[in-house]
Amino acid sequence: MADKINEIFNSVVEKETGLTLSQLNLIEKLTYSKKHKKLVAIKNDIHSQHACCTIVSNVVISGVLKEFRERLEEAFSDLEIEIV
């Protein structure tokens, strides 16, 4: 499981910068509950002093996180995936 997750972290790329999800440090923590068959990714919040920068960052990040979720769902189809 850990190898698959690391592979996903290193293969999801933000298209404008070419940086991987791992390099962007968007996910703070990943937890797994075997009992509940659930994988939860806790994301780091991005904030700027300028509202417009925060908005643009969140739009870009949403695409990366969408791809991350899709890859997790594909790799772990038997688990519920949640990003909070």
C-alpha angles and dihedrals in degrees: 000000000000092000092051091049092049090049090053092047089053097043101049104090130190102231101217098050101024090228120143124235087253092055093046091055092216096146116067099182141000121205131186128200113195090186093055095032089231136137115198124192116197110204129212112243116236115214132172133186086243117068093210091057091050091050094049091045092051092050091052092043093050090063092050092048091048090056090045091054092047092051092048091049090050094048096041104031091158092061134074109239121210129177115196 
